Amino acid sequence: MNKSESIVQLARALTLAQKDMGKASMDSANPFFKSKYADLTSVWEACRKPLTDNGLSIVQTLGIAGVSESQVLETILLHNSGEWISGILKLNPVKDDPQGYGSAITYARRYSLAAIIGVCPEDDDGEGAMKRQKAESKAEPKAKPVAKQFASSPSGVIKSSKEVDADGTGDITDPQIRKINALLTFLKITDDKARHETVSVILGLPDTTTSMKLLTKAQASTVIETLEVKGE
């Protein structure tokens, strides 16, 4: 915070002004986060008369600050005695275009004004953005479709269900077992019990502990095809 040499009269005037300030009305809606917030106009309406009645005014200007020459908004609270205090907020536009900067400036003006005069809007606009950002950071990336993943596998490592089951008769083959295990791993089914249950559910077997080694080629093909569909 920057200030004039003395802010005695300013402090006295701000104390009187804050007594008459109400909360900024949350009359604007953020459709993306389904929340309401106090916009810049609401903050001004909450403080304009109490400020002017006590010889106070606000000036907000844009400028460049720091070694990196960042674009900033400076908010200055003035008193008619000549005393003043000010604060700077760095702009952080989401998009590098006029609309992006316009939104960033409005956002900065709103928060800077509320902060320097002490208005406390119950604003969920920024809170909603942070919650969504945290949720996105925890979300796992979308899995690559199983069919595409195995189509790009080295030749001979994992073959298609048609290649590993030419006639559909006889016992499950080792290539089929490897492919089923690979598909289950891809689908994040790693626990042995969960793997047995998954295979049993797909085949409609009453025993959920059925070992894959007891399956036929035809049953194995059904499991492989079902898991491939789930992974797409």
Buried (B, 14 or more C-beta within 10 A) or exposed (E): EEBBEEBEBBEBBBEEBBEEBEEBBBEBEBEEBEBBBBBBEBBBBBBBEBBEEBBBEBEBEEEEEEEEEEBBBBBBBBBEBEBBBBBBBEBEBEEEEEEBBEBBBEBBBBBBBBEBBEBEBEBBBBEBBEEEEEEEEEEEEEEEEBEEBBEEEEEEEBBEBEEBBEEEEEEBBEBBBBBBBBBBEBBEBEEEEEBBBBBBEBBEBEEEEBEBEEBBBBBBBBBBBBBBEBBE
